[in-house]
Amino acid sequence: MKSVVLLVMLLFGGRSGYSQCIYSVDYKSDADIKVYVASYKSDADLIVYKCSYKSDASGNDGLWYFVDYKSDAKKKIYFVDYKSDADIIIYFSEYKSDAGWKNTSKKYLMY
């Protein structure tokens, strides 16, 4: 019985790894999280790398894959114009190795 449970967890546990599938909404009221994009990496709570493939967007480490449909997203975000309106401040990096949390107290927002 334990091996069956372990097998199920291994097979389906990986699917929950697509936790960084993001959809950008047009209205603030539709969003789960309000996001401000910083100009400098040092200002960010989270450094984000935009993945080219959905399978790369695993975990809660700033590897985001933007989906085309709201129903495919794990989180819906709205980009705000002012830092004071944001739940989290992000910086888009060109390098996958830069992705990650700088302010881990806000990490719960992306679960």
Secondary structure, DSSP 4 states (H G I P E B T S, - for coil): -HHHHHHHHHHHHGGGG-TTEEEE-SSGGG-SEEEEE-SSGGG-SEEEEE-SSGGG--TTSSEEEE-SSGGG-SEEEEE-SSGGG-SEEEEEES-GGG-EES-GGGGGGG-
